[in-house]
Amino acid sequence: MQQIRARQLADWLSDQGRTKPVLLDVREPWEYEICHLPDSLHIPMHQIPLRSNELRMDDDIVIICHHGGRSMQVAMFLERQGYSSLINLTGGVNAWADEVAPDLPRY
């Protein structure tokens, strides 16, 4: 599993010549309602075992939570299931607000 910083992810998402990753947000619904990255897929952490079939094994998947801990756990779980291109957003949505989108609501 790889790690990516918020600024690196922002650069990737803005690169028209590069295939966009799946942005998998694993936070709770109330957290997702407060703030989230545009076009992210919301599957709360506890639903991942039941809903991982919504993800394609060969996609680049950037996993997002509040600070990076839950997303790391989900990445390790998915890795054991055979997913190969998993990337944890270091610092989570909080780092995204710090480095990329300072107007994003915080909690």
Backbone as CSV, one residue per row, in Angstrom:
resi,resn,N_x,N_y,N_z,CA_x,CA_y,CA_z,C_x,C_y,C_z
1,MET,0.834,-1.176,0.000,0.000,0.000,0.000,0.885,1.247,0.000
2,GLN,0.404,2.231,-0.701,1.148,3.475,-0.821,0.513,4.561,0.045
3,GLN,1.233,5.641,0.199,0.748,6.830,0.900,0.789,7.996,-0.094
4,ILE,-0.137,8.928,0.068,-0.121,10.130,-0.761,-0.498,11.319,0.119
5,ARG,0.161,12.424,-0.123,-0.152,13.657,0.614,-1.269,14.387,-0.138
6,ALA,-1.941,15.259,0.551,-3.079,15.968,-0.023,-2.691,16.764,-1.272
7,ARG,-1.578,17.466,-1.214,-1.148,18.273,-2.366,-0.846,17.380,-3.573
8,GLN,-0.238,16.216,-3.330,0.043,15.279,-4.422,-1.252,14.769,-5.042
9,LEU,-2.239,14.480,-4.207,-3.529,14.024,-4.726,-4.198,15.127,-5.532
10,ALA,-4.145,16.337,-5.058,-4.734,17.460,-5.795,-4.079,17.598,-7.170
11,ASP,-2.766,17.454,-7.225,-2.058,17.522,-8.505,-2.502,16.398,-9.436
12,TRP,-2.645,15.196,-8.882,-3.095,14.049,-9.671,-4.499,14.308,-10.226
13,LEU,-5.398,14.775,-9.380,-6.775,15.002,-9.807,-6.883,16.090,-10.868
14,SER,-5.953,17.028,-10.866,-6.002,18.112,-11.854,-5.245,17.772,-13.137
15,ASP,-4.551,16.662,-13.168,-3.779,16.242,-14.341,-4.709,15.575,-15.358
16,GLN,-5.022,16.298,-16.432,-5.952,15.806,-17.449,-5.416,14.584,-18.203
17,GLY,-4.114,14.372,-18.185,-3.523,13.256,-18.901,-3.418,11.977,-18.084
18,ARG,-3.915,12.018,-16.887,-3.784,10.870,-15.983,-5.167,10.367,-15.563
19,THR,-5.338,9.063,-15.533,-6.609,8.475,-15.100,-6.858,8.818,-13.638
20,LYS,-8.058,9.274,-13.345,-8.414,9.659,-11.977,-8.578,8.412,-11.101
21,PRO,-8.166,8.499,-9.853,-8.367,7.379,-8.937,-9.801,7.377,-8.404
22,VAL,-10.211,6.257,-7.849,-11.442,6.199,-7.082,-11.123,6.821,-5.721
23,LEU,-11.929,7.768,-5.290,-11.762,8.387,-3.976,-12.759,7.713,-3.038
24,LEU,-12.262,6.851,-2.176,-13.106,6.078,-1.270,-13.076,6.699,0.117
25,ASP,-14.178,7.294,0.513,-14.293,7.928,1.829,-14.938,6.929,2.782
26,VAL,-14.216,6.572,3.846,-14.677,5.526,4.762,-15.178,6.085,6.094
27,ARG,-15.410,7.381,6.156,-15.890,7.989,7.396,-17.378,7.702,7.610
28,GLU,-17.838,8.041,8.793,-19.249,7.875,9.129,-20.100,8.879,8.342
29,PRO,-21.394,8.560,8.136,-22.253,9.472,7.360,-22.270,10.906,7.891
30,TRP,-22.307,11.084,9.198,-22.348,12.449,9.740,-21.074,13.215,9.403
31,GLU,-19.941,12.520,9.337,-18.681,13.174,8.972,-18.690,13.563,7.501
32,TYR,-19.160,12.639,6.666,-19.213,12.870,5.225,-20.119,14.056,4.907
33,GLU,-21.219,14.200,5.655,-22.141,15.314,5.429,-21.488,16.660,5.726
34,ILE,-20.588,16.698,6.680,-19.913,17.952,7.029,-18.994,18.403,5.901
35,CYS,-18.200,17.466,5.385,-17.266,17.796,4.310,-16.787,16.522,3.638
36,HIS,-16.477,16.635,2.365,-15.891,15.514,1.624,-15.285,16.035,0.325
37,LEU,-14.427,15.224,-0.248,-13.826,15.581,-1.524,-14.853,15.354,-2.628
38,PRO,-14.894,16.227,-3.619,-15.838,16.054,-4.725,-15.645,14.704,-5.415
39,ASP,-16.747,14.135,-5.835,-16.762,12.867,-6.584,-16.262,11.667,-5.788
40,SER,-16.276,11.771,-4.461,-15.827,10.622,-3.672,-16.968,9.627,-3.488
41,LEU,-16.598,8.373,-3.389,-17.516,7.280,-3.115,-17.542,7.085,-1.608
42,HIS,-18.730,7.137,-1.022,-18.836,7.017,0.431,-19.272,5.610,0.813
43,ILE,-18.367,4.867,1.459,-18.691,3.576,2.050,-18.095,3.596,3.452
44,PRO,-18.923,3.754,4.485,-18.392,3.778,5.848,-17.566,2.527,6.155
45,MET,-16.565,2.712,6.981,-15.614,1.646,7.292,-16.300,0.331,7.651
46,HIS,-17.316,0.383,8.495,-17.960,-0.858,8.940,-18.724,-1.571,7.822
47,GLN,-18.975,-0.886,6.701,-19.682,-1.494,5.577,-18.742,-2.057,4.507
48,ILE,-17.458,-1.800,4.635,-16.494,-2.235,3.620,-16.558,-3.747,3.361
49,PRO,-16.577,-4.600,4.397,-16.634,-6.045,4.102,-17.851,-6.443,3.267
50,LEU,-18.972,-5.770,3.452,-20.189,-6.099,2.709,-20.264,-5.435,1.344
51,ARG,-19.575,-4.322,1.178,-19.723,-3.529,-0.046,-18.452,-3.418,-0.881
52,SER,-17.416,-4.147,-0.517,-16.159,-4.032,-1.275,-16.339,-4.458,-2.732
53,ASN,-17.396,-5.220,-3.018,-17.652,-5.622,-4.404,-18.029,-4.433,-5.294
54,GLU,-18.285,-3.269,-4.697,-18.552,-2.053,-5.469,-17.265,-1.451,-6.033
55,LEU,-16.127,-1.976,-5.602,-14.817,-1.491,-6.039,-14.226,-2.470,-7.030
56,ARG,-13.522,-1.954,-8.016,-12.852,-2.831,-8.993,-11.437,-3.103,-8.515
57,MET,-11.040,-4.349,-8.617,-9.736,-4.796,-8.116,-8.559,-4.054,-8.742
58,ASP,-8.700,-3.630,-10.002,-7.555,-3.043,-10.705,-7.557,-1.511,-10.728
59,ASP,-8.545,-0.873,-10.103,-8.566,0.593,-10.046,-7.559,1.112,-9.024
60,ASP,-7.051,2.313,-9.263,-6.310,3.032,-8.233,-7.351,3.545,-7.248
61,ILE,-7.206,3.186,-5.982,-8.173,3.587,-4.966,-7.460,4.383,-3.888
62,VAL,-7.843,5.648,-3.741,-7.326,6.491,-2.672,-8.347,6.435,-1.547
63,ILE,-7.912,5.982,-0.383,-8.809,5.796,0.742,-8.658,6.986,1.695
64,ILE,-9.819,7.520,2.112,-9.854,8.780,2.857,-10.651,8.612,4.145
65,CYS,-10.120,9.166,5.227,-10.886,9.295,6.471,-10.572,10.675,7.048
66,HIS,-10.746,10.852,8.346,-10.522,12.165,8.941,-9.036,12.512,9.044
67,HIS,-8.243,11.598,9.628,-6.814,11.857,9.816,-5.889,10.810,9.190
68,GLY,-6.420,9.732,8.660,-5.587,8.730,8.001,-5.498,7.389,8.694
69,GLY,-6.023,7.253,9.904,-5.942,5.995,10.639,-6.931,4.947,10.166
70,ARG,-8.192,5.326,10.073,-9.207,4.373,9.604,-8.957,3.982,8.159
71,SER,-8.556,4.933,7.351,-8.293,4.626,5.948,-7.137,3.641,5.817
72,MET,-6.152,3.743,6.692,-5.037,2.793,6.690,-5.552,1.384,7.017
73,GLN,-6.442,1.272,7.983,-7.004,-0.031,8.343,-7.809,-0.620,7.187
74,VAL,-8.603,0.206,6.518,-9.379,-0.256,5.369,-8.443,-0.694,4.247
75,ALA,-7.394,0.060,4.016,-6.426,-0.302,2.977,-5.800,-1.666,3.272
76,MET,-5.447,-1.913,4.529,-4.862,-3.209,4.882,-5.872,-4.334,4.677
77,PHE,-7.134,-4.101,5.019,-8.182,-5.095,4.800,-8.338,-5.385,3.309
78,LEU,-8.467,-4.333,2.496,-8.658,-4.522,1.055,-7.446,-5.194,0.411
79,GLU,-6.270,-4.870,0.904,-5.059,-5.508,0.396,-5.126,-7.024,0.608
80,ARG,-5.591,-7.436,1.775,-5.737,-8.874,2.058,-6.803,-9.519,1.168
81,GLN,-7.730,-8.714,0.645,-8.773,-9.231,-0.238,-8.299,-9.304,-1.691
82,GLY,-7.101,-8.799,-1.970,-6.557,-8.898,-3.316,-6.520,-7.610,-4.113
83,TYR,-6.956,-6.504,-3.532,-6.871,-5.221,-4.233,-5.410,-4.806,-4.283
84,SER,-4.978,-4.324,-5.442,-3.535,-4.128,-5.626,-3.066,-2.679,-5.627
85,SER,-3.920,-1.730,-5.960,-3.466,-0.348,-6.067,-4.204,0.527,-5.052
86,LEU,-3.795,0.377,-3.796,-4.420,1.087,-2.688,-3.496,2.184,-2.192
87,ILE,-4.076,3.360,-1.971,-3.293,4.520,-1.575,-4.005,5.205,-0.417
88,ASN,-3.310,5.353,0.683,-3.874,6.019,1.855,-3.588,7.519,1.779
89,LEU,-4.622,8.325,1.992,-4.433,9.777,2.035,-3.880,10.141,3.409
90,THR,-2.587,10.425,3.461,-1.922,10.784,4.706,-2.548,12.041,5.290
91,GLY,-2.992,11.955,6.529,-3.606,13.103,7.185,-5.073,13.282,6.881
92,GLY,-5.607,12.487,5.964,-7.034,12.471,5.661,-7.601,13.789,5.168
93,VAL,-8.907,13.911,5.356,-9.612,15.109,4.905,-9.132,16.345,5.671
94,ASN,-8.617,16.139,6.864,-8.062,17.254,7.625,-6.843,17.845,6.907
95,ALA,-5.980,16.991,6.389,-4.817,17.459,5.623,-5.259,18.114,4.316
96,TRP,-6.331,17.585,3.718,-6.859,18.185,2.490,-7.272,19.627,2.768
97,ALA,-7.940,19.854,3.903,-8.348,21.210,4.280,-7.130,22.089,4.547
98,ASP,-6.106,21.535,5.179,-4.889,22.309,5.480,-4.116,22.685,4.222
99,GLU,-3.958,21.730,3.303,-3.038,21.900,2.179,-3.687,22.311,0.862
100,VAL,-4.983,22.006,0.705,-5.607,22.199,-0.614,-6.841,23.091,-0.567
101,ALA,-7.726,22.853,0.384,-9.013,23.547,0.409,-9.280,24.151,1.776
102,PRO,-8.649,25.279,2.094,-8.798,25.865,3.414,-10.222,26.286,3.766
103,ASP,-11.088,26.414,2.765,-12.480,26.787,3.028,-13.366,25.579,3.349
104,LEU,-12.801,24.383,3.305,-13.556,23.171,3.617,-13.916,23.166,5.100
105,PRO,-15.180,22.902,5.436,-15.557,22.852,6.849,-14.730,21.808,7.613
106,ARG,-14.465,22.114,8.862,-13.685,21.206,9.718,-14.525,20.763,10.895
107,TYR,-14.091,19.673,11.476,-14.769,19.184,12.682,-13.759,18.527,13.588
